[in-house]
Structure formats: C-alpha cells, structure tokens
Amino acid sequence: MATRAHKIGSLLFCPNCGTLLDLPKDSETHVSCDQCGHEEPASSYENIQITTHSHPDAFPSALRQKRKTQTKHHEGADQGTAVSEKCPNCGHMEAYSKELQLRSADEGSTVFYTCASCKHGWRVNN
C-alpha cells in the first residue's frame, strides 16, 4: 500500500522527504514531489478547508494607535510648553508638551505630553 501525504491544516507534505507539495492543476490526476518524485493523488486535496489568520498588528489602525500609551514619570528641568490637554491618568487639564520628528520626514511628528499634576507621560503620533 502506498504512503499518503501528511496533512497539516490545509497543507500536504510528501510522506518520503517532507517537502511541501504543490496544488494540482485542473487536469492533473497526480502531484509530483519536486525533491524525491513521490506521486500524490490529486484526490488528496479534496475537501480541504483553507483557513488563514492575520495577527492584529499586521494592519495597524489610527484608533488602535491612539489607545497605545507609553507611561513614564518625568522629573526634568525642561518640561516643554504648557498646553491644555487632559491627562489619561488623573484627568487634570494641563500638561507640558514637546514635539519631535521620530518617524520619516513624510510622516507626522510625535507629541510627548507630561501631566502638570501627576507627571504621567504619554505620546500621540500626528
């Protein structure tokens, strides 16, 4: 009895050498392994459900980016410019801001905020 290909998810691997087997063409009755020449019947591909998954970070969104915060407590001499910005930590309506160009020139700058009350730090990418 001939050995059948190993199924892992929607992929078929050669039972002899472990090489990933190609999908059969429309008229092919067998698929040949490129490495060892094993012939797998095209019927092995019938009723295989293909499922793909993408990691959430593969498609960054502006909304998700706003939810990301970097927390630091700042105790420096140069605090930056006083602005009216609500602290996400304590709700105080005054913070100090500094703007830096951290990404490439064709992208917006990054604004760093430090709460005037609790010294909580966060950043926003423009």
Secondary structure, 3 states (H helix, E strand, C coil): CCCCCEEECCEEECCCCCCECCCCCCCCCEEECCCCCCEEEHHHHCCCCCCCCCCHHHCCCHHHHHHCCCCCECCCCCCCEEECCCCCCCCCCCEEEEEECCCCCCCCCEEEEEECCCCEEEEEEC
